């Protein structure tokens, strides 16, 4: 791939703008020698204004989503892309969330520009468990775990029952759930179906991958070990 196209696809600007960067001498090798648009160099040997290029296509990352951000590019309010380098919104192929967390939910969100990886994660046959922690408005009755595990719970407007969900009651108004589906607002609707209300929802784990000590609002790229860990429990 030509260097102008490579750099433009990473979101640094249009091809015209990137060509201007070359003419201005802003694109160099690690030693500071100016590169030209027709040079043959590897991704790791390119610097823009002295800084290494962003990760190449095939990027996967984890983001600790705070409350108040939507998984969208069109919402007029705060969006998850505001938490990433501005260029990431302009990458081609696009960097997309793998599933979603609603505006008020927090926790682990995966993003990638690798379509095959995205589909592998969300495919029903992968059965990747997603672990949520729910703070509830009312005390749990005690029979919710049996109801959620039954595989017969129907949500309003749905035509098929939910797959079994594991529920651990940690405190009277705090529960941890592990589910393998990803229906719209599933956890909130499940508790509504048994007469309760979710006041706060946090996703702590997907497959074998957890947030660890990543602070709210922060992100980091995933490496091969992370991806192996992600699928280790499937």
N, C-alpha and C positions, 0 to 999 in steps of 0.2 A: 504494500500500500504506500502510495506517495506520502511524503511527510506532511504536506499541506492538508491533505484529506485526513490523515491520522490525527493531527492536532485539532483540526476543526471538529472531528467527530467526538473529541473529548470535551467539547464545549468551550474552548478557548476563544471562539469567534467564528465568523463566517470564513469561507476559504479566502475571500478577498482580504479580510482582516488579518488572517494568519500569514498570507503572502506578504503583507505589509510588515509584519513582525520580522520576517526573514530579511527584508530589505533594510530594516532598522537595526539589524544585528542583535536582536533580542534573543535569538535562538542559538544556543551554543552547545558544545560538548562539555563533559565534566571539567575539563581543563580551562574552559572559557574561550576556546577557539570558536569563531563564528561558523555556524552550519549554513548550508545552502539547500534550497528546496529539493534539489535533485541528488543530494547526498544519500548514501546507503548506510544508515546507522540503526542500531537497535533502540528499542523503546527506553531501556535503562540508561542509554548514553545521550539522552536529549535533556537539555535544560532550557527553561524559559525564565528570563530575568534571574538566572542563577539557581532556580528551583527545579527539582525533578518533576517530570510529568506526573499527572494523576494516574492512578492504576489504569491499565488497558482494558479494552472490552473483555467481558467475562468477570467483571467486578461483582462481588457479593459482599454485603456489609450487614452488621447488626447496629440497630439504633435503639437507644433507650428513650422511648417516646414519652414526653411529659403530657399531662392533661392540657387541653385547650388547643391542640394541633390536630388538623384533619389530614387523612391520607389522600391528598388530592393536589392537583396543580391549579384548579380553577376556583377553589373556595376564596371568597374575598377576605377572609380572616387569616389566621396563622396556619401554615401548612408545614408538613414534615420537611419539605425541601428547604425551608428557612433555617433548618438546623444543620444543613450540609453546605459545603462550598458552593457558591452560586453557579459555578460551571456545571455541577452535577445535574442540574435541571435541564441542561441543554445537550447532554450526551446523546449520541446516536450509535448503537441502539439505545433506547430510553432506559433509564434507571427506574424501576417500578417496585412498589411494595409487594411483598409476597403475602397475600391476604391483607386484612386491614384490622385496625383498632379504631373504634369510634372516637369522636372528639374528646370525650370525657375519660376514656380508658388510658391506662399507662402501661409501660413495660416493653417487652422484647418485640421488636419489629424487624423482620428481615427485608432487604431490598437487593435487587440484582438486575443486571441488563442481559443476563444469560437466560434465554427463553426455555431452553431444555432443563436447566436447573430449577427454574420457577415451577414448571409443570411437574417435575419430579417431586417437589416439596408438597404441592397442593393436591396431587393426584390422590383420589380416594384409596387406591391400592397401597399407597405408601404407609397409611395408617400412622402417621407421625402424631404422637400425642402432644397436645398443647395444654399447658398447665396454667390455670388462672386462680387468682386469690380474690375472693369477693367479700366485701364488707356490706352487711345487710341491714335493712331498716328495722327488722323485727327478729325476735329469737326464732331459731329453727325449731320445727316441731319434733324432729327426730326420725321421721319416716321419709325424708327427702332422698337419702342415699338409696333406699330400696326403689323408690319411684324412678330416680334418674338411671339406675342400673338395669331397669326392667327391659329397656328396648321397646317400650310401648308408649312412651310419653309423646303426645301430639302437641305441637305448638299451633297457636292460632294462625289460620290461613295456610297451614301446611297440609300436604296430602299424604305424607309418609311419616311414620314415627321416627324419633331420634334413635341413633345408635346408642348403645349403652354408654353411660358416663359414670366415671368413678367420682364419688364425693367423700371428702374427709371433713368432718366437723371439727374445727380447731377450737373455736369458742362459740358460745351461743349465737353470736351474730357474725361469725367469721368462718368462711369455708374455703377449702381448696378443691378444685375440680380438675380432672384430666379428661379431655375429650378429643376425638379423632376427626370429627366433622368441623365444618366452619360455616354454619348457616348464619344468616343475617342476625346480628345482635343475639346470638344464640344463648349465651349465659344469662343475659338480662331477661330474655323471654322465658327461659326455663324457670327461673325463680318467680317470675310473674305468674306462670302457670300453676305454681303451688302456693300462691297467695302472698308472696314476699316481694321486696323491692331491693335492687342492688344500688347501694349508695356510692360505692367505689369499686373499680375493677382493675386488676393488674395482671398482666401476663408475664410469668417469670421464666417459662421454659418452653422450647419447641424441640421435640425429639430429645436428644441428649444434650442440647445446647442451652445454656442458661446465660443470664446477663452478667453473672459474676459481680465484680465491683464497678462495672461501668456506670458512671453517674447519669442522672436524668439529663436529657438533652445532648448527651455525647454519643459518638458513633465510632466504630472501628471496622476496618476491612476483615473479612474472614479468610483464613488460609486453608490449606488442604487438611490440616489436623482438625480445624473447626468443622469443616464439612463432613469429615468422617465421624466426628462426635455427634453432629446433627442427626445423622442417619443410624447411629449405633443402636438406638432403641427400637428401630422399625423392623 
